[in-house]
């Protein structure tokens, strides 16, 4: 389920937007007080793997679950590390956007505010459907 959204220009680097996106996430708990601002684990693909991002995530108390970039010319030494990244959750969210909200995929809106508003409405609609169907 999407917790926050962020749009970038077409020529922008989306890997630079990970830390500002995590800053905009507020995890609501059923306890009194301030909402938690951190997720426990960040799962992403190989494109987000870098020492700087891993260090920034660990500094914030977030466990990075990123597969390492593998170079073709190096031989793997030792026992292979088995890390399962639940990437299917992100891909499922993209599939929901593509199936139900074609306007987001095609990007008919040229104004960023209109696109962000429609993206927020689609996210709210996904959350409402999730709560009504599950419980």
Number of C-alpha atoms within 10 A of each C-alpha: 11 14 14 13 13 13 13 11 8 7 6 10 9 14 12 12 13 14 13 10 14 19 12 14 17 15 12 12 10 6 8 7 8 10 13 12 14 16 15 11 13 16 17 16 14 12 12 19 17 13 9 9 16 17 14 13 19 12 10 16 13 17 16 19 17 21 18 13 12 10 8 7 6 7 8 10 6 6 6 7 7 7 10 10 14 13 12 9 13 14 11 12 15 13 12 15 18 14 10 12 14 12 14 16 12 9 10 11 13 8 9 12 10 12 17 16 11 16 19 16 12 17 20 14 11 17 15 11 12 12 9 8 8 6 6
